[in-house]
Amino acid sequence: MHISATITAVDAQLKGLEGRSDAETRTMLQGIVRHFQMLFDVKNVLGVYASMSAIYRKLSETHTVLTTLKDHLDLGEFLTYFCFNIFF
């Protein structure tokens, strides 16, 4: 699953929380956190923030490398569209 699809799915779930009770909201958010823990093998809730930061940092580094390669190899807009749609 592409990252953009995952973000869209989580965004849709969070938008679905509007107008719900606090208990329903808490249950939904706990489910999202548990799913994140399962996907990224995070042992406890406190490790979720550190793991999110590490994933974001790695994604940013990847984005920077792709941009730098594209610029140095003079690959133009086509590669930008192709490569960034893989990650976003």
URKAPE-V262263 format. One record per backbone hydrogen bond with DSSP energy under -1.0 kcal/mol. NH is the residue of the N-H (numbers start at 1). CO is the residue of the C=O. If there is no record, write none. Layout:
nh=<NH/NH>
co=<CO/CO>
This chain:
nh=<6/7/8/9/10/11/12/13/14/15/16/17/18/20/25/26/27/28/29/30/31/32/33/34/35/36/37/38/39/40/42/48/51/52/53/54/55/56/57/58/59/60/61/62/63/64/65/66/67/68/69/70/71/72/73/75/80/81/82/83/84/85/87/88>
co=<2/3/4/5/6/7/8/9/10/11/12/14/15/17/21/22/23/24/25/26/27/28/29/30/31/32/33/34/35/36/37/45/47/48/49/50/51/52/53/54/55/56/57/58/59/60/61/62/63/64/65/66/67/68/69/70/76/77/78/79/80/81/83/84>
